[in-house]
Amino acid sequence: MPDDFDILNRLLVARHSCRSFRPDPVPDETIARIVNAAGRAPSWCNAQPWQVTVTRGQATDRFRAALLETVASDKPAPDLPWPDGYPGAYGARRRECGLQLYEAVGIERGDRAGRAQQSLQNYQLFGAPHVAIVHSEAELGPYGAMDTGGFVTAFTLAAVAMGVATIAQASVAAYPAMIRSHFDLPDNRLILCAISFGYADTDHPANNFRTTRAGLEDIYDPRG
């Protein structure tokens, strides 16, 4: 019989970024259980700065359409600055992930149009029936954002446990003004990311590759 560590490790290994979803909606009770479980994530001084605005049905379609319209006309302006660069191993991992995706969906290395079209799938939410907009209290700054990262991880693991696929998307957070306006969110909420979710289309080639992970020797530095 598996122990608690084995169960957790299986969830961690099973979790992946889903890039094509079936249209079937996730039951409201299942969504509530996922969000409630994710709310157990640790936070600085127990502040629990995270909130999620979750769409379903036509609300998802309206947001998808509004997001695509904004992407076509506005420049990205995220609440938190994107990385200045990806040096060394970080860039290598980023490139490897991109090449795996393009190879899986049949996009040649020099096909810029194909890559741009694939990139737009981010703003089509990969066809997901739901999206969770993840936001935190602006006054808590980077530590509130860091705490909310724990909530995102817990959300994705809870979803796996319920048979639900996810993809966390920083790309969507590039348009925070539009998101706050669309969902009538106050200015004090930092838009950190989106989590598109639903049931995976397991036949889609974009879901048939897995990224490599850093080894223990790359992340563990024992002292003494």
Secondary structure, DSSP 4 states (H G I P E B T S, - for coil): ---HHHHHHHHHHH--B---B-SPPPPHHHHHHHHHHHTTS--GGG----EEEE--THHHHHHHHHHHHHHHHS----SSPPPS---HHHHHHHHHHHHHHHHHTT--TT-HHHHHHHHHTTTTGGG-SEEEEEEEEGGGHHHHHHHHHHHHHHHHHHHHHTT-EEEEETGGGG-HHHHHHHHT--TTEEEEEEEEEE-B-TTSGGGS-------HHHH-----
